[in-house]
Amino acid sequence: MGSASQSTSTRWWLMLALALILGGGFLAHKIQTSGGIQVRDVRFVGSGGKLISALLYVPAGVSKQRPAPGIVAIHGYINSRETQDGFAIEFARRGYVVLAPDQIGHGFSDPPALAAGFGGPDALAFLRRLDIVDPANVALEGHSMGGWASVIAAAAQPEGYKSMVLASSCPGIFGAPAGTPTFPRNLGLIFSRYDEFSGIMWQSPISADLNRSAKAKTLFGTTEPVETGRLYGSIEAGTARKLYRPSMIHARVHFSTEAIGAAVEWMQATLAGGNALPPADQIWYWKEIGTLAALIGMVVLLFPVGAFVLDRPYFQSLQESPGATKAIRGYGWWLGAVVMVLLPLPVYVWAWSFNGKGIAKAGRLWGQQITTTVMFWALGVAAISIVLFLLWHFIANRKQGADFADYGLTWKTKGIAWGRIGRSLLAALLVVLGAYLSLLFSDWAFKTDYRFWVFAIKPMSKMHFGIFLGYIVPFTCYFLVTGLVLHGQMRRTRPDGTPLALWQEMATNAVLLVAGYFVFFAYQYIPLFSGGTMSIAQLHLPTIVMFQYVPMFIMVALVSTYFFRKTGHIYVGAFTNAVLVTWIVVAGQATHYPY
């Protein structure tokens, strides 16, 4: 009866996962192709022979005989071409052909990142060569580093564009020429009131004071504070300027109806052609809802696939119920929880202190600068955690009769069972393969990946798989230690000693893994939202990177807890998380080594 009930439950979870993946993917596809828009996956060769990937959005009715205005929409650092989907969809709905490239070293474009003007000049040249685009009626839009790519492209081809939108960006930094009252041509600047990068971009530590910065005044050709919403200069003369100030942070600007509406308004004012669909008429966010549903579906899919794999005869020996808990109890548990929640934060600051330097510099083995920094963070947390765990075990818990089998690390009768550990790895690979195949299907059927805001799950290229192999062992060490601490030291029970319900244990572990990041966000953003700067202003990029930790580690908690409850040991969950997270991080990060 129990087996039949479990089988029915597994089927229901499988059906839910597939419904979310298929329904979410279909919704996302319908939104990005609304009104007959075609979304094409294109590749072209740029300077130095580098292959650049892009999505090309072609509105209905556009052809060689009926060319349309064109816009190059370029994402920011450690993002990808799909990050610009809000801008791209709304531009295309208004009759503009949109090229959304992966920057050099990002997504499916060849590395190294930060080279060749970030790919901006090559993207502009490619768009202008398309026979469906009016080459005399082209604009650029870039978010953050994509703005620098746009400015560099404009300087390289001064007659190759009519206008530009800089979103959370600026001229005059990282190789982008300085702005003047006449360069870039017809500039719409969207810079939020709580942007974390205002100090380095505009020499205005407090973002709200950007209007008064000398750099902004020079760009707008005024000696007075720049007025938000006022049109400076002349569109006909190419000297037009307008400042938009949405009340949000840096990363929200590419995920905002207000900011995207401002970009649409500026393009409609400065480009000829297109249509007069109002800037407020937007649907792009339904695509994000669709890809979020599909992302949730992929996570849900892990569990029925895991149950199916573990029910195969070859893997059935892995299925055991967890033993009686020998974890911390009482006030000690709460002290352990505080340590577990807060420990990652100082280690995170430490790891970022040498980002891209010395041993953390991109090389053949570890070719992604930020992934390497995250790896050192993970190893640092793991090293401290295992020391604390062993001190607790040998000083206190061993006296209570606990051994490593009680923590799910060994087996009571077998000790370290290498055969079962090997089967656990194979089971984990099969579970992740199921998720990966679902992503490949979505990419093929809907031309979408799994994403929401700054968190994305993308397929790996052949190059990414090679990079993945360099990081998988360190991340596996981290997840083994995390599983040991969660399920050996911090495993909660009810007051009478009986296990929590599965969902309660999942929720508890999710809180243990992500609560610290909310502490860090509060520490950083409360001063910023109060009219000042972040508490540690130089950690602007690390703070934004940390946003991705929240969905990532919720997923980690769910997977680790589920497979511990299924197998009584940490290995299947740890291996599954290691493969999942290494894949997600490597596919989504910038590659700095020139493979």
N, C-alpha and C positions, 0 to 999 in steps of 0.2 A: 504493500500500500504506500509506504514512504517513498519507495523508488518510483512508483507511478506518479505520485504527487510531484516529486522533484522533476520528473521528465516533462510533466505538463507545465510546470513553472518555467522550465528552461525554454520550452516552445513559445510561451507567451512573451518572455523577455526577448527571444530572437525575433519574433514578429514585431515587437515594439521597436527594436533596433533598426530593422529593415524599413519599417514605416517612416521612422525619423530620417534615415539616410535618403530614401527614395523621395519622400515627400518634401524634405528640406531641399534636396538637390534640384527637384523639379521646380519648386518655388523660386529658388535662386536663378535657375536658368530662364524661367519665364520673365523675371524682372530684368535681367541684363539683356534680354532680347526683345524687350517691350517695343511694340510699334514696328516690328520687323528689323530691329538692329541685328546685325551679324557680328558675332565675336569670333575672331580668328586668332589662332596661335601662330605667330610668325617668328622667324629667325632671320637675322641678317648679319653680315660681316662688317665690323667696324674697324677703326684704326688699329694698326698693329696686328691685324688678322683675328682680332677677338670676336667670337660669336656672341651676339646679343639676342636675347629672347624678349618677346613683347606680346601683349594682347592688343589686337587692332579691332576697334569698335567702328563698324560701318553702318550708318543709318540707311533705312529703306530708301530706294530711289536713287542712291548715289552711284554713279558709274563714270566711265571714262568720258562719256558724252555729257554727263551732268556732274562735274566735279564739285566738291563742297569745301568749305573752310576746314582747316585741320588744327588740332591741338595736340601737343606733346605733353602728357601728364606724368610727372616723374615722382616716384615715392622717395621717402627719406631713408636714413641709415638703418640698417638691419631690418628693413621691411622688404616687400616684393611688389611686383606689378599689380597684384590683386588688391593691395592696400589702397590703391587709387580708385577703387571701383565706384565709390560714391561720386567723385568728380567725373569719372569716365562715363558712367551711365547717364548722368544728368546732362553732360555736354552732348552725348550722342543723341539723346532724346530731343535735343534742340537743333539737330541737323549737322553737327560737326563730326568729322572723322577724327577719332581719338586714338593715339598711339600711347600705350602705357607700358614702357619698357622696364625690364629688370635692370637696375644699375649694374655697371661692371662689378663682378664679384658678388652679386646678389642673385638669388633665385637660380635660374638656369643660364645666366650670362657668365661668360668666362671670367676668371679672376685675373689680377688681384683687385680687390676693392680699393677705392680712392684713386684709381688711375684713370687716365684718358678723359679728364673732365667729368668723371663719374658716368660716362656714357652719354652725356647730354648732347654734345655736338654731333655725334654719330646718329642719335635718335632723330634730331631735327633734320639732318641731311636725308635720312631714309624717308621720313614722312613727306618731305618736299618732292622726293622723286616719284612718289606714288601717282599714277595717272588719274586716280579718283580724287585727288586733292588739288585745290587751287593754290599753287605755290606762292602767289602774291597775297594770300589771305590766311596766314598761319600764326598761331599763338603758342605760348609756353605756359605751363602751370607746374609748379614744383613745391612739394612740402619738405621743409627742413633742408636736409642735404640735397634733396631734389631741386630745391630753389637755387642752390649753388650751381648744380648741373645746368639749370636753365640759364642762369646769368653767364656762365662760361660759354654755352651754346650761342647765346645772343652776341657775345663779344666776338666769337669765331665767325659768325655769319650775320653781320650787322644789318644786312638787307634781307635777311631770310625770315623775318618775323614781323608782326605788326603790334603785338601787345604781349603782356606777361602778367601772371598772377604769382606772387610769392606768398606762400602760406606757411606761417611759422618759420620764416627764413629771412635772409638779408643778402645784399651784395657785399663785396669787400672782405671776404673771409675764405679760407681754404682754397685759394687759387681763383676765386670769383672776383672779377674786377670791381673796383669801388663804384658806388652809385653816384650819379650827378643829377642835376635837374633835367638832363636830356638822355641819360642812360641809366637803366634800360628804357626802351621805348614804351610809352603808355603802360605804366605800372600800377596794378592794383595790389596793395599790401594788406594781407590779413595777418594781424599779429595780436594774439589774445592778451587779455589783461593779466593773466596769471601764468604767462609763459616762463618756463624754468630756465630758458637759454637767453633771456634778454641781456644779461651781463656780457656774455661773450659775443653775442650777435650785434648789439646796439650800444654797448658800453653804458647801459642803463641797468644797474643791479636790480632795481624795482621795475618790473615790467610795466606797471601802470604809468610810469614816468617816461616811457619811450617817446611820447610826443615832444618832450623837452630836450631830448638828446641832440647833440651837435650833428651826429651822423644822420638822424632823421631829418633835421632841418635842412642839411645840405642836399639830401636826396629830393626833398620836396621844394627846394629853391625858395626857402623862407627863413627869416630871422626870428620869427615868432613860433611859439609852440604849434605843432601840426594839429589841425582840427580834424577830428574823426568825421568821416562822411562827406567832407568838402571836396569838390573837384578842383584840383590845382592844374595849371597848364592847359594845353589844348590837345584834344584827341586828333584833330586834323594835322597838327604840327608834330605829333608823336611825343609830346612832352606831358601828357596827362598823368596825373597822380591822384590816387584816392586811398585813404587809410580806413580799414575796417578793424574794429576792436571787440570781438566776441568775448564774453566773460567765461573763459575756460582755460584749461591747461594746454600745453604744447601738443600732446598726442591726440587730444580731442578734435583738433581743427580738421583732420581728415575724416572725422566721424561726427559731423555736425551739420544739421540742416541750415543753420545760420551761416556757417563758413562756406559751405558748398553753394548756398544761395547767393552769397556775395561774389563768389567766383563766376557763377553763371551771369549775374548782373553785369560784371565787368566785361566778360567776353561778348555779351550781346551789345554792349555799348561800343566796343572797339573793333569787332570783326563784322564784315559785311556778309550777308547771307544768313543761313540758319532760319529759325522760326522764332516766333514771339511768345513761346510758352513761358508763363511767368516764373521767375526764380523760385517762388515759394511752392510751386507744383513739383514735388519730389516724391520718388518712390524707392530710391536706392536702398533705404534702410530695410525694406522687405527682403532684399537679397541677403543682407546680414542676418536677418532672422532665419532665413532658409539655411544658410551655411552654419549658423549656430545650432539649429535643429539637427543637421547632419553630423556636426561635431559631437553633440550629445549622443546621437545614435551610434557613432563609432565607439564611444566609451562604453555605452550599454552593451554593444556587440561583444566586447571582451569577455563578458561573464557567461553568456550561453555558449560561446565558442570554447571558453575554458572548461565549462562543465562537460561539453561534448568530448573534448580531448581527454580529460581525466577519466571519463567513462570507458575509453577504449581499453581493451585488455592489456596492452603494453604499458599503460600508465596507471592502471587501477591500484597497483601497489603503493602509489604515492598518496592515495586517499586515506587519511587518518584524522580522527578527531583530535583537536588540541588537548593536551593533558591539563591537569589541574594547575591553575595559575600559581606561580611563585614570584609574582611581581611585587613592586613596592605598594604599600598600603597606607591608609591614614594620611597624616600630615606630610609624611615623606613623599607621597605621590604628588601632592600639590607643589612641593619644593622641586621635585623632578620635572613637573610640567612647566614651571617657570623657567628652569634651566633649558629645557628642550625648546621652548618658545623663543627665548631671547638669545641663546647661543649663536644661531646663524647670523645675527645682525653685526656684531663686531667682526666676525670672520669675513663677512661680506665686504665691509669697509676695508679690511686688511687686504683682501684679494684684489680689490679694485685699485689699491695704491700702487700696484706694479702691473696694471693692465697694459699689455703690449711691450713690456720691458724685460730685458734679461731672459730668463728661462721661459717667461710667458710671451715672448715675442713669437710671432707666427713663423713656423718652420714646416718642413715636409711632413713630420709626424703629426703635429698639432697646427693645422693651417688656418684656424679661425681664431682671431684674437680674443673675441669676447667669449667664445665657447671655452677657450683655454682658461680664461679668468674664472668662469663658472666652475670649471673642473677643479681648479685650485681651491675655490671656495668649498666645493663638495668634499674634497680630500681633507681640508682643514677641519670642517665640521665632523667628518667621520673619525679623524684621528683623536680629536678631543673627546668625542662621544664614546669611543671604544675604551679609552683610558678610564673615563668616569665609570663606565659600565663594569669594567674589570675590577676596579677598586671596590665598587659596591658589592660585586659578587664575592670576591675573595675575603673582604673584610667583614661583611655582614650576612649576605644571603646564603653563602655556602654552609654557614653554621645552622641554617634552618632546613638543611637537607637538600637544597636546590643544586641541580647540576645543569650542564648545557643542554641536555635533552628537554628539560623543562622550559627552555627558552625557544625551542623549535630549531636549534642549531645542529644537534646530533640526534641519534636514535637510541632509545634505551637499550636495545639488545645488540645494536650494530655499531654504535659509535658514529664515526664519520663514514657514511655509506656513499662512497664515490659513485657507485652505479646509480643510486637514486638521485644524487645531485645531477648527474649527467642527464637522466631522464627528465628531471625538473627543467633543465636548460632547454631540452628539445621541446617539452610541452610549452614553455614560454615562447619559443620561436614560432611554434604553430599558432598560438593565440595571437601574437602580433601579426603574423602573416595574414590571418583572417581580416584584421583591421586594415592592413596595408592594401589588400586586394579590394576592399570596399572603397578605399580612396582612389585607387587606379580606375575603378569603375566610374566613380563620380567625375573624375577628370575627363574620362573618355565620353561619358554620356551627357554630362551637363557643362563641361568646361569650368568646373568649380572645384575648389579644395574645401577643407574644413577650417572655418575661421570665425572669429568674432573680435572686432576691434584690433588690438595689437597681438592677439594670440592666434596663431595659424598652424595648421598641420598640412604640410605639403609633401608631395612625392620627392624621393631622392633621385638625383641624377647618378650616373656611373661615378663621377668624381666625388659626389657626396658620399657614396657608399665606401669609397676608399678612405675618406676622412672619418667616417663613422667607425671604421675598424681601429683607428688610432685613439679614439676616445672611449670605446666601449668598456675596456677593462677598468679604468679609473672610476667611471660612473657605476659600474657593477659593484665595486668595493663600497662605494657610498651607499647604495641601496641595500646591500647586505647588512651593513651596520645599522641603517635606519630601520630595517625590518626587525633586527635583533632588539633594538631599543624599544620600538613600538610594542612588539608582541612578547618580549621577554621581560622587560623592565617596567613598562608603562601600561601593561594590559589591565584594563578595568574590569571589575565584576560588580554585581549587585551586592548590597550589604550582607546578604546571606551567603555570599561566595559563589553563587551561580553565575554563568556567563551572561553578559549583556546580549540583547537581541542584536542580530547582525547589523541592522541599520544604526543602532545606538553606538556600536563599536566603530563603525565606519565614520559616523559623525564626530565622535570623540577624537579619533585619530586625525581627521581632517582639521579639526580645531588645533590640535597639537602641532600640525605641520604648517598651517598658514597664519595663525594668530599673530605671530611675530612680525609678519610683513605689514599687517595693519597697524601695529605699533609704530613701525618705521614710517609708514605713510603719514600717520598722525604727526609724528615728530617733524617730518619734512614739510607737510602742506599746511598745517595750522598757522605757522608764521607767514607763509606765502599768502594764504587766503585772508590773513589779517592785515595785509597791506605792506608786508615786508618782503624778505627773501626766504628761501628754504633755510632750515637750520644749518645744513651743510651744503652750501650753494654749489660747491664743485662736484657734488654727487648728483647732478641733474640727469645725466645719461643712466648711471646705475639705478636711480630711482625708477625711471621709466622702464628699464629692463625688468625690474622687479615686478611690474604689473603682471607679467606673464607667469610669474611663480605661483600666483593664486590659483588659476585654473589648473596649472600643471600639477601642483601638489595636492589639490583636491582629488584629482584623478589618481595620483600616486597612493593616497590614503585608501581610496576605494579598492584599488587593485590589490594592494598589499594585504588589507584586511580580509577581503574575499578569499584569496588563495591561501592565507594562513588558516582560515576556518575550514577550508576544503581539504587541506593536506596536513595540518598540524605542524608545519615547518615553514621557514621563511623563504625557501629557495625559489619556488615558482613565482611568487609575488615579486621578489627582488629582481629576478632575471627578466620578468615581463616589464617591470618598470625601467630597468636599465636599458633594454632594447628600445622601448617606446620613447623614453625621454631623450636618449642619444639621437635617435632618428629625428624626432621633432626639432631638437635644438640645432643639429647639424644642417638639416634641410632649410631651416628658417634663418640661419645666421649668415653674415657676410664672410666671404673667404678672402683672406689677405695674402696667402702664399700663392705665387704664380705657378700653379701646377701646369 
